[in-house]
Amino acid sequence: MKIRKIARVVRGMPAVDGAGVSLTRVLGGATIEDFDPFLMLDSFDSTNPPDYLRGFPMHPHRGIETITYLVDGELAHQDSLGNKGLITPGASQWMTAGRGILHQEMPQESKHFLGLQLWLNLASNEKLTEPKYFDIRPEDMGVVEDHCAKVIVISGEYAGVRGAKPHHIQATLLDVGIHEGQSVEIPVAEENTVFIFSLLGDMIVDDEIFEQKTAVLLRDGDTVEVSAMPGQAVRFILASAPPLHEPVAWGGPIVMNTQEELRKAFSDLRAGTFIK
């Protein structure tokens, strides 16, 4: 067993996106290379509905997957393909934008809107795959619980318990809640990009304390070790996936491999041929 060490720390910063949604932006344009294949991470955490009710009206995506995971609250969605539905507490939606989709996401009023959206890149030979949704219900997720922690396996595997199996990049996503003053050790593939994100509470990694809404990239090892502070529980997301090592051309909600492909995508939008 080799414990991974800290490679990079990214503190989430307040931001506004969509039609006026207040959120915490963690990963973005400045983290593309280090966090490959993870592109963007936004965290939602509000008890004030005006922070989020304006939502994300209809907008395009191409070349990526968006993973939405809610701990609390609800989010209504619909798209240009005629799909519509509701993401509920404890559920996740894995949307493959592929060759192109228009969709909207509208948070519903609740006591606490808590969750995140993670953008996962698609390999160059899958950029233009058919758009699709992969709804992951709480009952589709695995759960492992002991005296130290509760681990919800959104996708991938932990301790012999499986969650959902992604259609493209085989990313492992875990929602880990560590009890006060306890520690966990989580096996990870040595070749994968691995980071953890403190959703609620402060966490201890490699003897350092990190405030909530911080992403910590970890390197060189097959095990991730995280501890909770004495007297305080912590809840974090672990994300692990094989890197693509491919060029990235990113323009707003569209991520391709070259500037030419990016120009083509926006040309399609203007011409009304974005949806195939």
Buried (B, 14 or more C-beta within 10 A) or exposed (E): EEBBEBBEEBEBEEBEEBBEBBBBBBBBEEBBEBBBBBBBBBBBBBEEBEBBBBBBEEBBBBBBBBBBBBBBBBBBBBBBBEBEBEBBBBBBBBBBBBBBBBBBBBBBEBEBBBBBBBBBBBBBEBBBBEBBBBBBEEEBBBBBEEEBBBBBBBBBBBEEBEBBEBBBBBBBBBBBBBBEBBEBEBBBBEEBBBBBBBBBBBBBBBEEEBEBBBBBBBBEBBBBBBBBBEEBBBBBBBBBBBBBEBEBBBBEBBBBBEEEBBEBBBEBBEEEEBBE
